[in-house]
Amino acid sequence: MFNNDYITIYTDGSARGNPGPGGSASIVVFGKSRVAEVGGKANHTTNNKMELMGVINGLKFALKGLGEFKVIKVFSDSKYVLQGITTWIHNWKKNNWRTAAKAPVLNQELWQELDKVVGDVKSAGVIIEWEYVKGHSENKFNERADVIATTCADSVEMIDGEVSVLFDGRLDGWLM
């Protein structure tokens, strides 16, 4: 499943009520040795925003521990995120953050933040591979990311805007 040649990131986002309280999640696996769970909270948000935050937070965490890794594989169940970052963003940037219909891009500030983080990763000489994983399809890593995101959305302990490392340790000691 995991490989010592790359970092694997599983992400998810959740919003209760959409809009409503939301949570984001990233599971960042460094090769076959280290794993971290990163969760975020927003008091009033949308599912799409939390999906974006899951990817942003996961990539930011991965950047801190790149070491010799030259590839990051990002798995998301959000076609919005995957199509946005691999296809739509190029025209949005050319069109001054406007859609083909000339409307402002929704969640522009998050797309710009994701674009910056992706640029930082590429500047470090690392390739990002974007992969779709079907949500709620018994992929245990996607399911774990969903649990983290919904738990953060429901949390009364976390504050609005908080991003926390919930676990950071050896992969063989990680209890999912």
PLY file of the C-alpha trace (Angstrom):
ply
format ascii 1.0
element vertex 176
property float x
property float y
property float z
element edge 175
property int vertex1
property int vertex2
end_header
0.00 0.00 0.00
2.67 2.52 1.03
6.08 2.91 -0.54
9.34 4.32 0.82
9.71 6.38 -2.38
6.84 8.79 -1.72
4.55 10.56 0.72
0.90 9.53 0.64
-1.85 11.91 1.73
-5.51 11.03 2.22
-7.81 14.02 2.72
-11.44 14.74 3.46
-13.75 17.54 4.48
-17.10 17.73 6.21
-19.73 20.37 6.93
-22.74 19.70 9.11
-25.66 21.38 7.39
-23.55 22.68 4.50
-23.14 25.45 5.46
-22.56 24.76 9.10
-19.82 23.59 11.47
-17.06 21.90 9.49
-13.96 19.81 9.79
-11.03 18.95 7.57
-8.69 15.98 7.68
-5.35 14.86 6.32
-3.59 11.58 6.88
0.05 12.07 5.86
2.18 8.93 5.49
5.93 9.36 5.00
7.12 6.27 3.14
6.45 3.21 5.26
7.64 4.62 8.56
5.77 7.69 9.85
2.13 8.79 9.82
0.40 11.95 10.99
-3.26 12.85 11.35
-4.08 16.53 10.93
-7.54 17.92 11.69
-9.08 21.36 11.29
-12.23 23.10 12.51
-14.42 25.93 11.16
-17.58 27.11 12.90
-19.46 28.12 9.74
-18.31 26.72 6.42
-19.15 24.52 3.45
-18.10 21.01 2.52
-16.11 22.28 -0.48
-14.12 24.67 1.71
-13.29 21.87 4.13
-12.28 19.55 1.27
-9.85 22.25 0.12
-8.55 22.79 3.66
-7.86 19.08 4.05
-5.57 19.15 1.00
-3.94 22.46 1.96
-3.19 21.32 5.52
-1.91 17.94 4.37
0.48 19.45 1.83
1.72 22.03 4.35
2.45 19.27 6.85
4.19 17.16 4.19
6.38 20.12 3.21
7.84 20.20 6.73
9.09 16.61 6.43
10.04 16.23 2.77
13.54 14.94 3.34
14.54 12.94 0.28
10.98 12.35 -0.96
10.39 13.49 -4.55
6.74 12.45 -5.00
3.58 13.17 -3.03
0.45 11.18 -3.86
-2.73 12.99 -2.81
-5.94 10.96 -2.55
-9.25 12.82 -2.33
-12.89 11.83 -2.72
-13.69 15.37 -3.93
-13.96 15.70 -7.69
-14.36 19.45 -7.06
-10.86 19.61 -5.58
-9.25 17.27 -8.09
-10.77 18.87 -11.20
-10.16 22.33 -9.78
-6.44 21.82 -9.11
-5.64 19.78 -12.23
-7.85 21.46 -14.85
-9.91 24.51 -13.95
-7.29 26.52 -12.06
-5.22 27.22 -15.18
-8.07 29.11 -16.87
-9.16 30.76 -13.61
-5.70 32.26 -13.24
-5.60 33.34 -16.90
-9.04 34.94 -16.51
-8.19 36.84 -13.31
-10.00 34.32 -11.09
-13.18 34.27 -13.16
-15.03 31.22 -14.42
-15.83 30.57 -18.08
-19.18 32.26 -17.36
-17.25 35.36 -16.12
-18.42 34.84 -12.53
-15.95 35.10 -9.65
-14.46 31.73 -8.67
-16.07 30.42 -5.51
-13.65 29.90 -2.62
-11.02 31.94 -4.49
-8.93 32.60 -1.38
-8.62 28.87 -0.70
-7.82 28.07 -4.33
-5.11 30.71 -4.24
-3.72 29.25 -1.01
-3.73 25.75 -2.49
-2.05 27.07 -5.65
0.69 28.66 -3.50
1.27 25.47 -1.50
1.41 23.41 -4.72
3.96 25.93 -6.04
6.02 25.56 -2.85
6.01 21.77 -3.24
7.06 22.02 -6.89
9.80 24.55 -5.98
11.20 21.90 -3.62
11.56 19.58 -6.63
8.65 17.37 -5.65
5.98 16.05 -8.02
2.35 15.85 -6.87
0.20 13.04 -8.23
-3.54 13.61 -7.76
-5.73 10.53 -7.31
-9.49 10.08 -6.91
-10.73 7.68 -4.26
-14.43 6.93 -4.11
-15.88 8.07 -0.79
-17.52 5.56 1.53
-16.21 2.65 -0.54
-14.42 0.73 2.21
-11.04 2.35 1.60
-9.86 2.36 5.22
-7.69 5.46 4.81
-10.46 7.50 3.20
-12.83 6.24 5.88
-10.39 7.29 8.61
-10.07 10.75 7.04
-13.88 10.99 7.06
-13.96 10.12 10.77
-11.35 12.78 11.55
-13.19 15.45 9.50
-16.59 14.74 11.04
-15.10 14.52 14.55
-13.47 17.92 14.08
-16.74 19.36 12.71
-18.56 18.12 15.83
-15.82 19.08 18.29
-16.66 21.53 21.04
-13.02 21.55 22.22
-11.52 22.86 18.95
-11.86 26.56 18.17
-12.78 28.18 14.87
-9.81 28.12 12.50
-7.79 25.67 14.59
-5.61 23.10 12.83
-4.12 20.42 15.07
-1.82 17.47 14.68
-3.88 14.72 16.26
-1.29 11.96 15.86
2.33 11.92 14.68
4.28 8.72 15.08
5.42 5.43 13.65
3.21 3.82 11.03
3.49 0.43 12.73
2.22 1.98 15.98
-0.73 3.76 14.40
-4.11 2.45 15.49
-6.73 3.33 12.94
0 1
1 2
2 3
3 4
4 5
5 6
6 7
7 8
8 9
9 10
10 11
11 12
12 13
13 14
14 15
15 16
16 17
17 18
18 19
19 20
20 21
21 22
22 23
23 24
24 25
25 26
26 27
27 28
28 29
29 30
30 31
31 32
32 33
33 34
34 35
35 36
36 37
37 38
38 39
39 40
40 41
41 42
42 43
43 44
44 45
45 46
46 47
47 48
48 49
49 50
50 51
51 52
52 53
53 54
54 55
55 56
56 57
57 58
58 59
59 60
60 61
61 62
62 63
63 64
64 65
65 66
66 67
67 68
68 69
69 70
70 71
71 72
72 73
73 74
74 75
75 76
76 77
77 78
78 79
79 80
80 81
81 82
82 83
83 84
84 85
85 86
86 87
87 88
88 89
89 90
90 91
91 92
92 93
93 94
94 95
95 96
96 97
97 98
98 99
99 100
100 101
101 102
102 103
103 104
104 105
105 106
106 107
107 108
108 109
109 110
110 111
111 112
112 113
113 114
114 115
115 116
116 117
117 118
118 119
119 120
120 121
121 122
122 123
123 124
124 125
125 126
126 127
127 128
128 129
129 130
130 131
131 132
132 133
133 134
134 135
135 136
136 137
137 138
138 139
139 140
140 141
141 142
142 143
143 144
144 145
145 146
146 147
147 148
148 149
149 150
150 151
151 152
152 153
153 154
154 155
155 156
156 157
157 158
158 159
159 160
160 161
161 162
162 163
163 164
164 165
165 166
166 167
167 168
168 169
169 170
170 171
171 172
172 173
173 174
174 175
